């Protein structure tokens, strides 16, 4: 683990306060906490690689240490992102078995995912 060298408490205050701007968006039935410049993996979004998309469903925005929460959504807030890649998750194996019944089923599943770069958060 890397240690953080602190000369004074004033150097670490922005880290303690959490002044970095972030937003909570809703995509694919899930909520994600995102910051600008972050690469996240979401449920598959049907758009071409390299295209810019918007997430209008913004639930909360933390701007300059001040948290704004919508009820349920924030009006006028939007997050723009660029689609980097469409990938598949690692395989999940499902095995069903009933003892003494000669019943065995094996099934696999790979979820389709989309890698997204968060470009901007506007509020």
N, C-alpha and C positions, 0 to 999 in steps of 0.2 A: 504494500500500500504506500502510495506517495504521500509524504507529509507536506503540509502547507506552511511555509515560513512567513510569519507575520511580524512586521516591525512594530506596528501599533494597531490598536483596535480600530482606528479610522480606516486603515487599509482594507479591513475585512467587513466593514459595515454594509457595503452594497450586497455582499454575499449573504450576510445574516438577514437583511431586510427582504431579500428576494426581489430586487428592483427590475429584474429582467421581464420584459413584456411577454405574456403568454395568453393563450386563449383555450377555451374548452369547446371543441366542436363535436357535432354528432354526424357520424358516417357509418353506414352499414349496420345500424341498430346499436352501435356502441358509441361511447364517449371517449374522446382522445384529448389529452392536454398537449398542445403544440406551441413551439416557439419559432421565430423566424430563422431560416437557415437549417432547420432540423429535417432529417430524412426519416419518414415513418412508413410503416407497412399497414395498409388498410385492406378491408374486404375488396374484392374485385370491382373496379370502376370501369364501365364500358366506354372508354374514350381512347384515342390513339396515343402512343408514346410521344412525348414532347409537347403535347397539347396542354394549355393552361385551363384549370378548372377553378370554380369558386365553391366555397362551402358557405351557404347563406344561413345555415342553422348553427349559430354561435350562441352557446349557453352562458358563457362568462368570459370576461376579459380583465386581466390584471395589467394596469398601465401605471407606471411610476409608483408602484407599491400600493395602488388603490384598486381594490377589487370591485368590479361592476358585475352584478349577477342579474340575468333576465328572469322574467316570469311568464313563460318558460324560456323565451328567446330574447336576445338583445336586438332592439330596433336599430338599423343602420350599421350593424357590425357585419363584416365579412372577412373571410380568410381566402387568399388566393394561393394556389399551389400548381406545381408543374409535375406531370406524370413522367417518371424516370423509366420504369420497367414494369412488365407484367411477369410475375413469377408464380411458382407453386410451392406450397408449404411442404415440409417433410411428411412422409407417408405415416398415417395412423392406421394401425391394424386392429380390426374388430374380430374377436373370436367368441363364438357362442358354442357352448357344450352342455349337454345334459348327461349326467353319469348313468351308466347302465342302460342307455336308450339307443346307443349307436347313432347319436345325433351330434354332428359337428359341422359348424359353418365358419368359414374364414372370409373376411371381406376387408378391402383396403380403401382408403380415401385420402386424396390430396386436395387441399383447399386452394382455390385460385386467389392470389393476392396481387396488390398493386403497390409498388414503391413510389412514394410521393415526396417531393421537396417543397416545404412550406416557404413561399416567397415573401408574402406580406400579410400583416394583420392590420386591418383598418377599423377604427372606431372613433 
